[in-house]
Each structure stands twice: as structure tokens, then as C-alpha cells.
Amino acid sequence: MRIKQTIGWYGVAAILLAFVLLNLGSIGTNSLIYQLLNITGAISIIIEASSRKDLQPVVLNIVWMLVALYGFLRIIL
């Protein structure tokens, strides 16, 4: 498997894990882990999708990352 595909699969797994943990009540939206999973997941999908010039997931995940980054900064500041 190519490196960029592996990075993309990490992104999918990280975002899904954040979603599952949130819905199971294991973490909340004010959790650093939740925000970091979303940030790193989005960045990973951006890397993989941009390598294929697939702009829809790139744009979606830029917005996803920015929202998660805002949440992360809100928590730590």
C-alpha cells in the first residue's frame, strides 16, 4: 500500500474514532483527544486527496480541520 493511502486511511480511522467515542459518551467535544483526532484525521485526508487532485474532500477537510483547530485553541487558551 502506498504511503499516502496509508495516511488517508489513518485520517478516516481517526475521524471515525472521534465520532464513535463522542457518541458513546467516552469523550466530549471539549476533549483534547477529540479535537486532535479530528485535526490529524482531516490533515491526513487532505494529504491523500490532494495527491489525487480530488478537491471536494480537500475542501471539506480544510473546513473540518479549521473547526477542530478552533475547538482545540478554545480548550487550551
Rosetta blueprint (number, residue, H / E / L):
1 M L
2 R L
3 I H
4 K H
5 Q H
6 T H
7 I H
8 G H
9 W H
10 Y H
11 G H
12 V H
13 A H
14 A H
15 I H
16 L H
17 L H
18 A H
19 F H
20 V H
21 L H
22 L H
23 N H
24 L H
25 G L
26 S L
27 I L
28 G L
29 T L
30 N L
31 S L
32 L H
33 I H
34 Y H
35 Q H
36 L H
37 L H
38 N H
39 I H
40 T H
41 G H
42 A H
43 I H
44 S H
45 I H
46 I H
47 I H
48 E H
49 A H
50 S H
51 S H
52 R L
53 K L
54 D L
55 L H
56 Q H
57 P H
58 V H
59 V H
60 L H
61 N H
62 I H
63 V H
64 W H
65 M H
66 L H
67 V H
68 A H
69 L H
70 Y H
71 G H
72 F H
73 L H
74 R H
75 I H
76 I H
77 L L
